Amino acid sequence: MAEKQLRITLVKSPIGYTKRQKETVKALGLRRINNSVVQPDNAPIRGMINKVSHLVEVEEIDS
């Protein structure tokens, strides 16, 4: 069975938010607005997404 993947897109700038939120966006691999990355669907990644959910858009994809 293929592992689920998440496509995470930065839709809002982290400027003006806390340093911790900026670092979380960076740790997800996002650099600029409308930049997308594909990450595995696991608990640590989901937790990071929850912390910056107001800045990102997430869609599930099958790999």
N, CA, C and O atoms as a Tripos MOL2 file, in Angstrom:
@<TRIPOS>MOLECULE
protein
  252   251    63     0     0
PROTEIN
NO_CHARGES

@<TRIPOS>ATOM
      1 N           0.8450   -1.1970    0.0000 N.3       1 MET1
      2 CA          0.0000    0.0000    0.0000 C.3       1 MET1
      3 C           0.8780    1.2450    0.0000 C.2       1 MET1
      4 O           1.8350    1.3360    0.7690 O.2       1 MET1
      5 N           0.5560    2.1910   -0.8530 N.am      2 ALA2
      6 CA          1.3400    3.4120   -0.9530 C.3       2 ALA2
      7 C           1.0970    4.3030    0.2670 C.2       2 ALA2
      8 O          -0.0210    4.4200    0.7700 O.2       2 ALA2
      9 N           2.1610    4.9100    0.7120 N.am      3 GLU3
     10 CA          2.0600    5.8140    1.8510 C.3       3 GLU3
     11 C           1.4180    7.1250    1.4110 C.2       3 GLU3
     12 O           1.7100    7.6410    0.3320 O.2       3 GLU3
     13 N           0.5420    7.6560    2.2590 N.am      4 LYS4
     14 CA         -0.0940    8.9380    1.9470 C.3       4 LYS4
     15 C           0.9300   10.0550    2.0210 C.2       4 LYS4
     16 O           1.8510   10.0340    2.8380 O.2       4 LYS4
     17 N           0.7460   11.0200    1.1530 N.am      5 GLN5
     18 CA          1.6190   12.1910    1.1170 C.3       5 GLN5
     19 C           0.7480   13.4360    1.2550 C.2       5 GLN5
     20 O          -0.4450   13.4120    0.9550 O.2       5 GLN5
     21 N           1.3560   14.5070    1.7060 N.am      6 LEU6
     22 CA          0.6610   15.7770    1.8270 C.3       6 LEU6
     23 C           1.3670   16.8230    0.9740 C.2       6 LEU6
     24 O           2.5890   16.9570    1.0400 O.2       6 LEU6
     25 N           0.6120   17.5580    0.1800 N.am      7 ARG7
     26 CA          1.1670   18.7030   -0.5460 C.3       7 ARG7
     27 C           0.8380   19.9350    0.2880 C.2       7 ARG7
     28 O          -0.3290   20.2650    0.4990 O.2       7 ARG7
     29 N           1.8790   20.6060    0.7560 N.am      8 ILE8
     30 CA          1.7200   21.7610    1.6300 C.3       8 ILE8
     31 C           2.1420   22.9950    0.8450 C.2       8 ILE8
     32 O           3.2440   23.0410    0.2970 O.2       8 ILE8
     33 N           1.2650   23.9960    0.7900 N.am      9 THR9
     34 CA          1.5270   25.2220    0.0400 C.3       9 THR9
     35 C           1.4570   26.4140    0.9860 C.2       9 THR9
     36 O           0.5010   26.5610    1.7460 O.2       9 THR9
     37 N           2.4790   27.2620    0.9310 N.am     10 LEU10
     38 CA          2.4880   28.4810    1.7330 C.3      10 LEU10
     39 C           1.6060   29.5080    1.0300 C.2      10 LEU10
     40 O           1.9110   29.9200   -0.0890 O.2      10 LEU10
     41 N           0.5140   29.9250    1.6750 N.am     11 VAL11
     42 CA         -0.4140   30.8570    1.0360 C.3      11 VAL11
     43 C          -0.3940   32.2400    1.6810 C.2      11 VAL11
     44 O          -0.9670   33.1860    1.1410 O.2      11 VAL11
     45 N           0.2610   32.3600    2.8280 N.am     12 LYS12
     46 CA          0.3370   33.6500    3.5150 C.3      12 LYS12
     47 C           1.7350   33.8060    4.0860 C.2      12 LYS12
     48 O           2.3330   32.8330    4.5430 O.2      12 LYS12
     49 N           2.2550   35.0170    4.0620 N.am     13 SER13
     50 CA          3.6080   35.2810    4.5380 C.3      13 SER13
     51 C           3.7020   35.1390    6.0560 C.2      13 SER13
     52 O           2.7990   35.5680    6.7740 O.2      13 SER13
     53 N           4.7890   34.5390    6.5470 N.am     14 PRO14
     54 CA          4.9900   34.4370    7.9950 C.3      14 PRO14
     55 C           5.5350   35.7210    8.6200 C.2      14 PRO14
     56 O           5.7590   35.7690    9.8290 O.2      14 PRO14
     57 N           5.7530   36.7670    7.8080 N.am     15 ILE15
     58 CA          6.2210   38.0450    8.3510 C.3      15 ILE15
     59 C           5.1600   38.5770    9.3090 C.2      15 ILE15
     60 O           3.9710   38.5950    8.9880 O.2      15 ILE15
     61 N           5.5950   39.0040   10.4690 N.am     16 GLY16
     62 CA          4.6660   39.5380   11.4550 C.3      16 GLY16
     63 C           4.1930   38.5000   12.4460 C.2      16 GLY16
     64 O           3.4720   38.8280   13.3890 O.2      16 GLY16
     65 N           4.5880   37.2430   12.2490 N.am     17 TYR17
     66 CA          4.2510   36.1730   13.1790 C.3      17 TYR17
     67 C           5.4830   35.8570   14.0250 C.2      17 TYR17
     68 O           6.5670   36.3840   13.7740 O.2      17 TYR17
     69 N           5.3130   35.0070   15.0150 N.am     18 THR18
     70 CA          6.4050   34.7230   15.9370 C.3      18 THR18
     71 C           7.5530   33.9990   15.2510 C.2      18 THR18
     72 O           7.3790   33.3660   14.2090 O.2      18 THR18
     73 N           8.7230   34.1040   15.8540 N.am     19 LYS19
     74 CA          9.9160   33.4380   15.3190 C.3      19 LYS19
     75 C           9.6820   31.9320   15.2300 C.2      19 LYS19
     76 O          10.1230   31.2830   14.2820 O.2      19 LYS19
     77 N           8.9930   31.3910   16.2120 N.am     20 ARG20
     78 CA          8.7210   29.9550   16.2370 C.3      20 ARG20
     79 C           7.8870   29.5340   15.0260 C.2      20 ARG20
     80 O           8.1430   28.4850   14.4340 O.2      20 ARG20
     81 N           6.8980   30.3390   14.6580 N.am     21 GLN21
     82 CA          6.0770   30.0090   13.4930 C.3      21 GLN21
     83 C           6.8870   30.1380   12.2090 C.2      21 GLN21
     84 O           6.7260   29.3310   11.2930 O.2      21 GLN21
     85 N           7.7470   31.1340   12.1350 N.am     22 LYS22
     86 CA          8.6120   31.2840   10.9670 C.3      22 LYS22
     87 C           9.5260   30.0780   10.8160 C.2      22 LYS22
     88 O           9.7310   29.5820    9.7080 O.2      22 LYS22
     89 N          10.0770   29.6060   11.9330 N.am     23 GLU23
     90 CA         10.9650   28.4420   11.8930 C.3      23 GLU23
     91 C          10.2170   27.1730   11.5300 C.2      23 GLU23
     92 O          10.7740   26.2900   10.8780 O.2      23 GLU23
     93 N           8.9540   27.0720   11.9470 N.am     24 THR24
     94 CA          8.1460   25.9060   11.5850 C.3      24 THR24
     95 C           7.8940   25.8740   10.0830 C.2      24 THR24
     96 O           7.9730   24.8140    9.4630 O.2      24 THR24
     97 N           7.5910   27.0330    9.4950 N.am     25 VAL25
     98 CA          7.3980   27.1230    8.0420 C.3      25 VAL25
     99 C           8.6770   26.7020    7.3250 C.2      25 VAL25
    100 O           8.6330   25.9540    6.3490 O.2      25 VAL25
    101 N           9.8130   27.1850    7.8160 N.am     26 LYS26
    102 CA         11.1090   26.8440    7.2260 C.3      26 LYS26
    103 C          11.3920   25.3430    7.3570 C.2      26 LYS26
    104 O          11.8990   24.7170    6.4260 O.2      26 LYS26
    105 N          11.0600   24.7740    8.5230 N.am     27 ALA27
    106 CA         11.3020   23.3420    8.7680 C.3      27 ALA27
    107 C          10.4420   22.4620    7.8690 C.2      27 ALA27
    108 O          10.8350   21.3420    7.5410 O.2      27 ALA27
    109 N           9.2930   22.9470    7.4750 N.am     28 LEU28
    110 CA          8.4490   22.2040    6.5400 C.3      28 LEU28
    111 C           9.0280   22.2230    5.1270 C.2      28 LEU28
    112 O           8.6100   21.4450    4.2700 O.2      28 LEU28
    113 N           9.9960   23.1180    4.8860 N.am     29 GLY29
    114 CA         10.6390   23.1930    3.5800 C.3      29 GLY29
    115 C          10.0540   24.2810    2.6950 C.2      29 GLY29
    116 O          10.3400   24.3320    1.4990 O.2      29 GLY29
    117 N           9.2390   25.1480    3.2760 N.am     30 LEU30
    118 CA          8.6080   26.2170    2.5010 C.3      30 LEU30
    119 C           9.4660   27.4610    2.5310 C.2      30 LEU30
    120 O           9.9840   27.8420    3.5810 O.2      30 LEU30
    121 N           9.6180   28.1000    1.3700 N.am     31 ARG31
    122 CA         10.4880   29.2690    1.2780 C.3      31 ARG31
    123 C           9.7370   30.5410    0.9240 C.2      31 ARG31
    124 O           9.9630   31.5830    1.5380 O.2      31 ARG31
    125 N           8.8480   30.4690   -0.0580 N.am     32 ARG32
    126 CA          8.1470   31.6860   -0.4840 C.3      32 ARG32
    127 C           6.6790   31.3770   -0.7360 C.2      32 ARG32
    128 O           6.2820   30.2160   -0.8220 O.2      32 ARG32
    129 N           5.8870   32.4240   -0.8520 N.am     33 ILE33
    130 CA          4.4500   32.2640   -1.0520 C.3      33 ILE33
    131 C           4.1970   31.5060   -2.3570 C.2      33 ILE33
    132 O           4.8740   31.7280   -3.3610 O.2      33 ILE33
    133 N           3.2290   30.6250   -2.3220 N.am     34 ASN34
    134 CA          2.8290   29.7300   -3.4200 C.3      34 ASN34
    135 C           3.8430   28.6290   -3.6810 C.2      34 ASN34
    136 O           3.7130   27.8910   -4.6580 O.2      34 ASN34
    137 N           4.8450   28.5060   -2.8320 N.am     35 ASN35
    138 CA          5.7940   27.4140   -2.9170 C.3      35 ASN35
    139 C           5.1460   26.1770   -2.2900 C.2      35 ASN35
    140 O           4.5390   26.2740   -1.2230 O.2      35 ASN35
    141 N           5.2680   25.0240   -2.9390 N.am     36 SER36
    142 CA          4.6830   23.7800   -2.4280 C.3      36 SER36
    143 C           5.7640   22.7450   -2.1790 C.2      36 SER36
    144 O           6.7690   22.6870   -2.8870 O.2      36 SER36
    145 N           5.5370   21.9280   -1.1560 N.am     37 VAL37
    146 CA          6.4070   20.7990   -0.8870 C.3      37 VAL37
    147 C           5.5350   19.5740   -0.6440 C.2      37 VAL37
    148 O           4.3700   19.6950   -0.2630 O.2      37 VAL37
    149 N           6.1020   18.4060   -0.8650 N.am     38 VAL38
    150 CA          5.4030   17.1570   -0.5830 C.3      38 VAL38
    151 C           6.1020   16.5120    0.6090 C.2      38 VAL38
    152 O           7.3100   16.2740    0.5860 O.2      38 VAL38
    153 N           5.3210   16.2340    1.6470 N.am     39 GLN39
    154 CA          5.8470   15.6330    2.8700 C.3      39 GLN39
    155 C           5.0380   14.3780    3.1790 C.2      39 GLN39
    156 O           3.8800   14.2780    2.7740 O.2      39 GLN39
    157 N           5.6290   13.4230    3.8890 N.am     40 PRO40
    158 CA          4.8650   12.2350    4.2910 C.3      40 PRO40
    159 C           3.7830   12.6170    5.3020 C.2      40 PRO40
    160 O           3.9410   13.5650    6.0710 O.2      40 PRO40
    161 N           2.6900   11.8680    5.2870 N.am     41 ASP41
    162 CA          1.5940   12.1160    6.2210 C.3      41 ASP41
    163 C           1.8820   11.3520    7.5110 C.2      41 ASP41
    164 O           1.5540   10.1720    7.6320 O.2      41 ASP41
    165 N           2.5010   12.0440    8.4780 N.am     42 ASN42
    166 CA          2.7710   11.4220    9.7720 C.3      42 ASN42
    167 C           2.5120   12.4260   10.8920 C.2      42 ASN42
    168 O           2.2710   13.6050   10.6310 O.2      42 ASN42
    169 N           2.5620   11.9620   12.1220 N.am     43 ALA43
    170 CA          2.2030   12.7970   13.2710 C.3      43 ALA43
    171 C           3.0610   14.0560   13.4180 C.2      43 ALA43
    172 O           2.5040   15.1290   13.6490 O.2      43 ALA43
    173 N           4.3960   13.9760   13.2940 N.am     44 PRO44
    174 CA          5.1830   15.2070   13.4440 C.3      44 PRO44
    175 C           4.8540   16.2690   12.3960 C.2      44 PRO44
    176 O           4.7760   17.4560   12.7140 O.2      44 PRO44
    177 N           4.6650   15.8460   11.1560 N.am     45 ILE45
    178 CA          4.3330   16.8000   10.0890 C.3      45 ILE45
    179 C           2.9470   17.3940   10.3310 C.2      45 ILE45
    180 O           2.7490   18.5950   10.1480 O.2      45 ILE45
    181 N           1.9890   16.5630   10.7390 N.am     46 ARG46
    182 CA          0.6380   17.0540   11.0460 C.3      46 ARG46
    183 C           0.6810   18.0800   12.1730 C.2      46 ARG46
    184 O          -0.0330   19.0820   12.1270 O.2      46 ARG46
    185 N           1.5140   17.8390   13.1830 N.am     47 GLY47
    186 CA          1.6440   18.7760   14.2950 C.3      47 GLY47
    187 C           2.1990   20.1080   13.8390 C.2      47 GLY47
    188 O           1.7380   21.1630   14.2760 O.2      47 GLY47
    189 N           3.1990   20.0630   12.9480 N.am     48 MET48
    190 CA          3.7770   21.3010   12.4190 C.3      48 MET48
    191 C           2.7360   22.0690   11.6020 C.2      48 MET48
    192 O           2.6500   23.2940   11.6840 O.2      48 MET48
    193 N           1.9530   21.3370   10.8190 N.am     49 ILE49
    194 CA          0.8990   21.9720   10.0230 C.3      49 ILE49
    195 C          -0.1270   22.6420   10.9300 C.2      49 ILE49
    196 O          -0.5790   23.7500   10.6420 O.2      49 ILE49
    197 N          -0.4950   21.9800   12.0190 N.am     50 ASN50
    198 CA         -1.4720   22.5590   12.9420 C.3      50 ASN50
    199 C          -0.9840   23.8690   13.5340 C.2      50 ASN50
    200 O          -1.7860   24.7710   13.7750 O.2      50 ASN50
    201 N           0.3240   23.9920   13.7750 N.am     51 LYS51
    202 CA          0.8780   25.2100   14.3600 C.3      51 LYS51
    203 C           0.8690   26.3920   13.3970 C.2      51 LYS51
    204 O           0.8350   27.5450   13.8250 O.2      51 LYS51
    205 N           0.9000   26.1080   12.1060 N.am     52 VAL52
    206 CA          0.9120   27.1940   11.1120 C.3      52 VAL52
    207 C          -0.2410   27.0370   10.1150 C.2      52 VAL52
    208 O          -0.1170   27.4150    8.9500 O.2      52 VAL52
    209 N          -1.3520   26.4810   10.5790 N.am     53 SER53
    210 CA         -2.4830   26.1990    9.6850 C.3      53 SER53
    211 C          -3.0600   27.4590    9.0490 C.2      53 SER53
    212 O          -3.6720   27.3870    7.9840 O.2      53 SER53
    213 N          -2.8690   28.6270    9.6970 N.am     54 HIS54
    214 CA         -3.3710   29.8880    9.1570 C.3      54 HIS54
    215 C          -2.4990   30.4170    8.0250 C.2      54 HIS54
    216 O          -2.8700   31.3800    7.3530 O.2      54 HIS54
    217 N          -1.3360   29.7890    7.8100 N.am     55 LEU55
    218 CA         -0.4070   30.2420    6.7700 C.3      55 LEU55
    219 C          -0.3290   29.2830    5.5850 C.2      55 LEU55
    220 O           0.1440   29.6620    4.5140 O.2      55 LEU55
    221 N          -0.7850   28.0480    5.7670 N.am     56 VAL56
    222 CA         -0.6000   27.0280    4.7330 C.3      56 VAL56
    223 C          -1.9260   26.4300    4.2860 C.2      56 VAL56
    224 O          -2.9470   26.5310    4.9660 O.2      56 VAL56
    225 N          -1.8710   25.7990    3.1070 N.am     57 GLU57
    226 CA         -2.9870   25.0440    2.5530 C.3      57 GLU57
    227 C          -2.4790   23.6170    2.3460 C.2      57 GLU57
    228 O          -1.3720   23.4210    1.8460 O.2      57 GLU57
    229 N          -3.2740   22.6330    2.7220 N.am     58 VAL58
    230 CA         -2.8300   21.2380    2.6660 C.3      58 VAL58
    231 C          -3.7910   20.4110    1.8390 C.2      58 VAL58
    232 O          -5.0090   20.5430    1.9620 O.2      58 VAL58
    233 N          -3.2320   19.5560    0.9920 N.am     59 GLU59
    234 CA         -4.0560   18.5860    0.2690 C.3      59 GLU59
    235 C          -3.3830   17.2300    0.3220 C.2      59 GLU59
    236 O          -2.1590   17.1260    0.2410 O.2      59 GLU59
    237 N          -4.2000   16.1850    0.4600 N.am     60 GLU60
    238 CA         -3.6740   14.8190    0.5110 C.3      60 GLU60
    239 C          -3.5050   14.3000   -0.9040 C.2      60 GLU60
    240 O          -4.3690   14.4960   -1.7590 O.2      60 GLU60
    241 N          -2.3760   13.6310   -1.1440 N.am     61 ILE61
    242 CA         -2.1590   13.0050   -2.4500 C.3      61 ILE61
    243 C          -1.6890   11.5740   -2.2170 C.2      61 ILE61
    244 O          -1.0930   11.2680   -1.1840 O.2      61 ILE61
    245 N          -1.9590   10.7100   -3.1740 N.am     62 ASP62
    246 CA         -1.4770    9.3350   -3.1120 C.3      62 ASP62
    247 C          -0.2410    9.2200   -3.9780 C.2      62 ASP62
    248 O          -0.2280    9.6590   -5.1280 O.2      62 ASP62
    249 N           0.7980    8.6230   -3.4120 N.am     63 SER63
    250 CA          2.0270    8.4820   -4.1940 C.3      63 SER63
    251 C           2.1690    7.0820   -4.7410 C.2      63 SER63
    252 O           3.1480    6.7820   -5.4250 O.2      63 SER63
@<TRIPOS>BOND
     1     1     2 1
     2     2     3 1
     3     3     4 2
     4     3     5 am
     5     5     6 1
     6     6     7 1
     7     7     8 2
     8     7     9 am
     9     9    10 1
    10    10    11 1
    11    11    12 2
    12    11    13 am
    13    13    14 1
    14    14    15 1
    15    15    16 2
    16    15    17 am
    17    17    18 1
    18    18    19 1
    19    19    20 2
    20    19    21 am
    21    21    22 1
    22    22    23 1
    23    23    24 2
    24    23    25 am
    25    25    26 1
    26    26    27 1
    27    27    28 2
    28    27    29 am
    29    29    30 1
    30    30    31 1
    31    31    32 2
    32    31    33 am
    33    33    34 1
    34    34    35 1
    35    35    36 2
    36    35    37 am
    37    37    38 1
    38    38    39 1
    39    39    40 2
    40    39    41 am
    41    41    42 1
    42    42    43 1
    43    43    44 2
    44    43    45 am
    45    45    46 1
    46    46    47 1
    47    47    48 2
    48    47    49 am
    49    49    50 1
    50    50    51 1
    51    51    52 2
    52    51    53 am
    53    53    54 1
    54    54    55 1
    55    55    56 2
    56    55    57 am
    57    57    58 1
    58    58    59 1
    59    59    60 2
    60    59    61 am
    61    61    62 1
    62    62    63 1
    63    63    64 2
    64    63    65 am
    65    65    66 1
    66    66    67 1
    67    67    68 2
    68    67    69 am
    69    69    70 1
    70    70    71 1
    71    71    72 2
    72    71    73 am
    73    73    74 1
    74    74    75 1
    75    75    76 2
    76    75    77 am
    77    77    78 1
    78    78    79 1
    79    79    80 2
    80    79    81 am
    81    81    82 1
    82    82    83 1
    83    83    84 2
    84    83    85 am
    85    85    86 1
    86    86    87 1
    87    87    88 2
    88    87    89 am
    89    89    90 1
    90    90    91 1
    91    91    92 2
    92    91    93 am
    93    93    94 1
    94    94    95 1
    95    95    96 2
    96    95    97 am
    97    97    98 1
    98    98    99 1
    99    99   100 2
   100    99   101 am
   101   101   102 1
   102   102   103 1
   103   103   104 2
   104   103   105 am
   105   105   106 1
   106   106   107 1
   107   107   108 2
   108   107   109 am
   109   109   110 1
   110   110   111 1
   111   111   112 2
   112   111   113 am
   113   113   114 1
   114   114   115 1
   115   115   116 2
   116   115   117 am
   117   117   118 1
   118   118   119 1
   119   119   120 2
   120   119   121 am
   121   121   122 1
   122   122   123 1
   123   123   124 2
   124   123   125 am
   125   125   126 1
   126   126   127 1
   127   127   128 2
   128   127   129 am
   129   129   130 1
   130   130   131 1
   131   131   132 2
   132   131   133 am
   133   133   134 1
   134   134   135 1
   135   135   136 2
   136   135   137 am
   137   137   138 1
   138   138   139 1
   139   139   140 2
   140   139   141 am
   141   141   142 1
   142   142   143 1
   143   143   144 2
   144   143   145 am
   145   145   146 1
   146   146   147 1
   147   147   148 2
   148   147   149 am
   149   149   150 1
   150   150   151 1
   151   151   152 2
   152   151   153 am
   153   153   154 1
   154   154   155 1
   155   155   156 2
   156   155   157 am
   157   157   158 1
   158   158   159 1
   159   159   160 2
   160   159   161 am
   161   161   162 1
   162   162   163 1
   163   163   164 2
   164   163   165 am
   165   165   166 1
   166   166   167 1
   167   167   168 2
   168   167   169 am
   169   169   170 1
   170   170   171 1
   171   171   172 2
   172   171   173 am
   173   173   174 1
   174   174   175 1
   175   175   176 2
   176   175   177 am
   177   177   178 1
   178   178   179 1
   179   179   180 2
   180   179   181 am
   181   181   182 1
   182   182   183 1
   183   183   184 2
   184   183   185 am
   185   185   186 1
   186   186   187 1
   187   187   188 2
   188   187   189 am
   189   189   190 1
   190   190   191 1
   191   191   192 2
   192   191   193 am
   193   193   194 1
   194   194   195 1
   195   195   196 2
   196   195   197 am
   197   197   198 1
   198   198   199 1
   199   199   200 2
   200   199   201 am
   201   201   202 1
   202   202   203 1
   203   203   204 2
   204   203   205 am
   205   205   206 1
   206   206   207 1
   207   207   208 2
   208   207   209 am
   209   209   210 1
   210   210   211 1
   211   211   212 2
   212   211   213 am
   213   213   214 1
   214   214   215 1
   215   215   216 2
   216   215   217 am
   217   217   218 1
   218   218   219 1
   219   219   220 2
   220   219   221 am
   221   221   222 1
   222   222   223 1
   223   223   224 2
   224   223   225 am
   225   225   226 1
   226   226   227 1
   227   227   228 2
   228   227   229 am
   229   229   230 1
   230   230   231 1
   231   231   232 2
   232   231   233 am
   233   233   234 1
   234   234   235 1
   235   235   236 2
   236   235   237 am
   237   237   238 1
   238   238   239 1
   239   239   240 2
   240   239   241 am
   241   241   242 1
   242   242   243 1
   243   243   244 2
   244   243   245 am
   245   245   246 1
   246   246   247 1
   247   247   248 2
   248   247   249 am
   249   249   250 1
   250   250   251 1
   251   251   252 2
@<TRIPOS>SUBSTRUCTURE
     1 MET1         2 RESIDUE 1 A MET
     2 ALA2         6 RESIDUE 1 A ALA
     3 GLU3        10 RESIDUE 1 A GLU
     4 LYS4        14 RESIDUE 1 A LYS
     5 GLN5        18 RESIDUE 1 A GLN
     6 LEU6        22 RESIDUE 1 A LEU
     7 ARG7        26 RESIDUE 1 A ARG
     8 ILE8        30 RESIDUE 1 A ILE
     9 THR9        34 RESIDUE 1 A THR
    10 LEU10       38 RESIDUE 1 A LEU
    11 VAL11       42 RESIDUE 1 A VAL
    12 LYS12       46 RESIDUE 1 A LYS
    13 SER13       50 RESIDUE 1 A SER
    14 PRO14       54 RESIDUE 1 A PRO
    15 ILE15       58 RESIDUE 1 A ILE
    16 GLY16       62 RESIDUE 1 A GLY
    17 TYR17       66 RESIDUE 1 A TYR
    18 THR18       70 RESIDUE 1 A THR
    19 LYS19       74 RESIDUE 1 A LYS
    20 ARG20       78 RESIDUE 1 A ARG
    21 GLN21       82 RESIDUE 1 A GLN
    22 LYS22       86 RESIDUE 1 A LYS
    23 GLU23       90 RESIDUE 1 A GLU
    24 THR24       94 RESIDUE 1 A THR
    25 VAL25       98 RESIDUE 1 A VAL
    26 LYS26      102 RESIDUE 1 A LYS
    27 ALA27      106 RESIDUE 1 A ALA
    28 LEU28      110 RESIDUE 1 A LEU
    29 GLY29      114 RESIDUE 1 A GLY
    30 LEU30      118 RESIDUE 1 A LEU
    31 ARG31      122 RESIDUE 1 A ARG
    32 ARG32      126 RESIDUE 1 A ARG
    33 ILE33      130 RESIDUE 1 A ILE
    34 ASN34      134 RESIDUE 1 A ASN
    35 ASN35      138 RESIDUE 1 A ASN
    36 SER36      142 RESIDUE 1 A SER
    37 VAL37      146 RESIDUE 1 A VAL
    38 VAL38      150 RESIDUE 1 A VAL
    39 GLN39      154 RESIDUE 1 A GLN
    40 PRO40      158 RESIDUE 1 A PRO
    41 ASP41      162 RESIDUE 1 A ASP
    42 ASN42      166 RESIDUE 1 A ASN
    43 ALA43      170 RESIDUE 1 A ALA
    44 PRO44      174 RESIDUE 1 A PRO
    45 ILE45      178 RESIDUE 1 A ILE
    46 ARG46      182 RESIDUE 1 A ARG
    47 GLY47      186 RESIDUE 1 A GLY
    48 MET48      190 RESIDUE 1 A MET
    49 ILE49      194 RESIDUE 1 A ILE
    50 ASN50      198 RESIDUE 1 A ASN
    51 LYS51      202 RESIDUE 1 A LYS
    52 VAL52      206 RESIDUE 1 A VAL
    53 SER53      210 RESIDUE 1 A SER
    54 HIS54      214 RESIDUE 1 A HIS
    55 LEU55      218 RESIDUE 1 A LEU
    56 VAL56      222 RESIDUE 1 A VAL
    57 GLU57      226 RESIDUE 1 A GLU
    58 VAL58      230 RESIDUE 1 A VAL
    59 GLU59      234 RESIDUE 1 A GLU
    60 GLU60      238 RESIDUE 1 A GLU
    61 ILE61      242 RESIDUE 1 A ILE
    62 ASP62      246 RESIDUE 1 A ASP
    63 SER63      250 RESIDUE 1 A SER
